[in-house]
Structure formats: structure tokens, C-alpha cells
Amino acid sequence: MFPLMTPRTLDAHRALRAQDLHAGCRLGINSFDQMGVELGKVLAKNILSRLDKPTDVTGYDSSTTGLIHYYQKNRKE
């Protein structure tokens, strides 16, 4: 997550996504797998419903929990 979206951070994000796409192709992973995309939407809706409740962040792996806490700490209202 970037604290502030600027042209530089947007470009860095685009470069990272392009690199992920090419790495996935080399490993035989379809980055546009529709079932995976649909699962991501379901998981994202679940996370979005909990972002306003800091005590309700349970049941996720440590990486997801860390990102949720980072967002809660740094979001601008």
C-alpha cells in the first residue's frame, strides 16, 4: 500500500503488476483466472465490511491482518 498516490507511485504499481503478470506466465499461472478473480471479490467484500471495526480483524493470515491494520492506522477520512 502506498501512503499517497502520486504519478511516481502509480508508475511503480504498474511496473510491479506487469512483473507479476510475466512471472505468473513463466510459472504457468493464469493471472486472469476467472474463478480466482471471483474468489478475490468475495474475500474483498468480507474484508471491506470489517475495515471500520479494529477489534473485528480475526480469521485472516498474518499478511492480510497486517495490511488491514496498516490501512486502519493510516487511512485519511
Secondary structure, 3 states (H helix, E strand, C coil): CCCCCCHHHHHHHHHHHHHHHHHHHHHCCCCCCHHHHHHHHHHHHHHHCCCCCHHHCCCCCHHHHHHHHHHHHHCCC
